[in-house]
Amino acid sequence: MGWIISIIIAVVVVNIIIKMSETGKTKNAIESNNTYNSFNYQNWIEDEYKKKIDEFNEKQNDDNFETGIVRDIAIKGLIYKTKKAQKTAEEIEIHSRIWLEREPRNKYDKNAVRVEYLQDNIGYIDADDAPVIAELIDRGAIIDAFISNKIGITLPYLYADVYFYFRKLSPEATLSFREAEEIANELESTIRSYRQQQKRYLKQIDNNKIIDDKEKELKATEKLVKFKEAENKAIEKYNQHCDLYRLENKFQK
């Protein structure tokens, strides 16, 4: 009977040793795989960075392109983002590529430029630099941006280098674009003036200062119609100039 118990104990011990050996191998394989993946990811970041910098350097040596670099732009607003975005920012590496997106309808800043990494919004370009980047995006520049510096671990301070280039425009297209900008500014001024007049008119109605005056009402309606016609013509002309500009500047963001 004793020898049977000894055999059972021996079998159990052997099984335990085998399982421990397999567990150790699995653990080593996982650790090795994680190291491999981490190494590959670092290499991928550097390869992408080098590739884009090489492309930029080629454009710098091409007389058909205008190029430039804006260095160490601060990325702000991370503290207001989600926990996921904060975690993403904590894990981001130097030379990681980021994407810049305009937010022209942002109620706080018409020049707002959103910063995205792996489809997460991790903040905004600092307000002092945003107008420059916004103008580059609006002009159709090709933009490649990378994390240039990272200070701290939890809610780190992030900085970016922005490389940009675009094809030089012909004198005709440059003139056309300037005219389009002037028209846009004039249109914006006209709309602002119209809205101020409209507010005054509506305020008068609220205060019962206009009482059953059909003639005034008719004139006001005519003004609104004429303004709308003028506005549509200005927008049409503006779009024509922009189409010419886009035709000349064939590269897309």
C-alpha positions in Angstrom: 0.0 0.0 0.0 2.9 2.3 0.8 4.5 1.9 -2.6 1.2 3.0 -4.3 1.1 6.2 -2.3 4.7 6.8 -3.2 3.9 6.4 -6.9 1.0 8.8 -6.7 3.1 11.4 -4.9 5.8 11.0 -7.5 3.4 11.6 -10.3 1.9 14.7 -8.7 5.4 16.1 -8.1 6.4 15.5 -11.7 3.2 17.2 -13.0 3.9 20.2 -10.8 7.5 20.5 -12.1 6.3 20.2 -15.7 3.6 22.9 -15.2 6.1 25.2 -13.5 8.5 24.8 -16.4 5.7 25.5 -18.9 4.6 28.6 -16.9 8.1 29.9 -16.8 8.5 29.4 -20.6 5.2 31.2 -21.2 6.1 34.1 -19.0 9.5 34.4 -20.7 7.8 34.3 -24.1 5.3 37.0 -23.0 8.0 39.2 -21.6 10.1 38.6 -24.7 7.2 39.4 -27.0 6.3 42.6 -25.0 10.0 43.7 -25.3 9.9 42.9 -29.0 6.6 44.8 -29.5 7.9 47.8 -27.6 11.1 47.8 -29.5 9.2 47.6 -32.8 6.9 50.5 -31.8 9.9 52.7 -31.0 11.5 51.8 -34.3 8.3 52.5 -36.1 8.0 56.0 -34.5 11.6 56.8 -35.5 11.2 55.4 -39.0 8.0 57.5 -39.6 9.7 60.6 -38.2 12.8 60.1 -40.4 10.7 59.4 -43.5 8.7 62.7 -43.0 11.8 64.7 -42.3 13.5 63.3 -45.4 10.4 64.4 -47.5 10.6 67.8 -45.9 14.3 68.2 -46.7 13.6 67.3 -50.3 11.0 70.1 -50.5 13.5 72.5 -48.9 15.8 71.9 -51.9 13.1 72.3 -54.4 12.5 75.8 -55.8 8.9 75.1 -56.5 8.0 74.9 -52.8 7.9 77.2 -49.8 8.9 75.5 -46.6 9.2 76.3 -42.9 9.4 75.0 -39.4 7.7 76.2 -36.3 9.5 74.7 -33.3 8.5 73.9 -29.7 4.8 74.9 -29.8 3.1 74.3 -26.5 0.0 71.9 -26.5 -2.5 73.2 -23.9 -5.8 72.0 -22.4 -4.8 68.5 -21.5 -6.1 68.9 -18.0 -9.6 69.3 -19.3 -9.6 66.2 -21.4 -10.8 62.7 -20.6 -8.9 60.2 -18.5 -8.2 58.2 -21.7 -6.7 61.3 -23.4 -4.6 62.0 -20.4 -3.3 58.5 -20.3 -2.5 58.7 -24.0 -0.5 61.9 -23.4 1.4 60.2 -20.6 2.4 57.4 -22.9 3.2 59.4 -25.9 6.8 59.3 -27.1 9.2 62.0 -28.4 9.0 62.1 -32.2 5.5 60.6 -32.2 3.5 62.1 -35.0 0.4 64.2 -34.2 -2.3 65.6 -36.3 -3.6 69.2 -36.3 -7.2 70.0 -37.1 -8.8 73.4 -37.5 -11.9 74.4 -35.5 -13.1 77.5 -37.2 -16.4 77.4 -35.4 -14.9 77.1 -31.9 -16.8 79.5 -29.8 -13.8 80.4 -27.7 -11.2 81.0 -30.5 -11.8 81.2 -34.2 -8.1 80.2 -34.7 -8.4 77.1 -32.5 -6.3 74.1 -33.7 -7.1 70.7 -32.2 -4.2 68.3 -31.5 -4.9 64.6 -32.1 -2.9 61.5 -31.5 -4.2 58.0 -32.4 -7.6 59.7 -32.9 -7.6 61.1 -29.3 -8.0 64.8 -28.8 -5.1 65.5 -26.4 -5.4 69.3 -26.4 -5.0 72.5 -28.5 -2.2 74.5 -30.0 -1.3 77.3 -27.6 -3.4 80.4 -28.4 -0.4 82.6 -29.2 0.7 80.2 -31.9 -2.7 79.1 -33.1 -3.2 81.9 -35.7 0.0 81.0 -37.5 -0.9 77.3 -37.7 -4.5 78.1 -38.6 -3.4 80.3 -41.5 -1.1 77.5 -42.8 -3.9 75.0 -42.7 -6.3 77.5 -44.4 -3.7 78.0 -47.2 -3.5 74.3 -47.9 0.0 73.7 -46.6 1.1 70.1 -46.1 1.8 69.8 -42.4 3.7 67.2 -40.5 3.8 67.7 -36.7 5.8 65.7 -34.1 6.2 65.7 -30.3 9.4 67.6 -29.7 9.5 67.6 -25.9 7.7 66.1 -22.9 8.1 67.4 -19.4 6.7 65.4 -16.5 4.8 62.1 -16.4 1.3 62.8 -15.0 -0.4 65.4 -17.1 2.9 66.2 -18.9 3.8 69.4 -20.6 3.9 68.6 -24.3 5.6 70.5 -27.1 5.6 70.0 -30.9 7.6 70.9 -33.9 5.5 71.7 -37.0 7.0 71.2 -40.5 5.1 72.6 -43.4 5.4 73.2 -47.1 3.3 74.1 -50.1 3.8 74.7 -53.8 4.6 78.3 -54.7 1.7 80.0 -56.5 1.8 81.8 -59.8 1.6 85.6 -59.5 -2.0 85.4 -60.9 -3.1 82.9 -58.3 -1.4 84.9 -55.5 -3.2 88.0 -56.6 -6.5 86.1 -56.8 -6.0 84.7 -53.3 -5.4 88.2 -51.9 -8.5 89.5 -53.7 -10.4 86.6 -52.1 -9.2 87.5 -48.7 -10.2 91.2 -49.2 -13.7 90.1 -50.4 -14.0 87.8 -47.3 -13.0 90.6 -45.0 -15.4 93.0 -46.7 -18.2 90.4 -46.6 -17.6 89.8 -42.9 -17.7 93.5 -42.2 -21.0 93.8 -44.2 -22.6 91.0 -42.4 -21.5 92.4 -39.0 -23.1 95.8 -40.0 -26.3 94.1 -41.2 -26.6 92.2 -37.9 -26.1 95.3 -35.9 -28.9 97.1 -37.9 -31.1 94.0 -37.5 -30.6 94.0 -33.8 -31.5 97.7 -33.6 -34.6 97.1 -35.8 -35.8 94.2 -33.6 -35.1 96.2 -30.5 -37.3 99.0 -31.8 -40.1 96.5 -32.5 -39.7 95.1 -29.0 -40.0 98.6 -27.5 -43.1 99.3 -29.7 -41.3 102.2 -31.4 -42.5 100.9 -34.8 -46.2 100.7 -34.7 -48.2 99.5 -37.7 -46.0 101.4 -40.2 -46.4 99.5 -43.4 -44.1 101.8 -45.4 -41.2 101.3 -43.0 -41.8 97.6 -42.9 -41.8 97.4 -46.7 -38.5 99.3 -46.9 -36.9 97.1 -44.3 -38.0 94.0 -46.2 -36.5 95.4 -49.4 -33.2 96.1 -47.6 -33.1 92.6 -46.4 -33.7 91.2 -49.9 -31.0 93.5 -51.5 -28.5 92.6 -48.8 -29.1 88.9 -49.3 -28.5 89.3 -53.1 -25.3 91.2 -52.5 -24.2 88.6 -50.0 -24.8 85.8 -52.4 -22.8 87.6 -55.2 -19.9 88.2 -52.8 -19.9 84.6 -51.7 -20.0 83.4 -55.3 -17.1 85.7 -56.3 -15.1 84.6 -53.2 -15.6 80.9 -54.1 -14.4 81.5 -57.7 -11.2 83.0 -56.4 -10.8 80.2 -53.9 -11.3 77.6 -56.7 -8.5 79.2 -58.7 -6.3 79.1 -55.7 -7.0 75.4 -55.0 -6.4 74.6 -58.7 -2.9 76.2 -58.5 -2.1 74.7 -55.1 -2.7 71.1 -56.1 -1.4 69.5 -53.0 -4.0 68.5 -50.5 -3.6 68.4 -46.7 
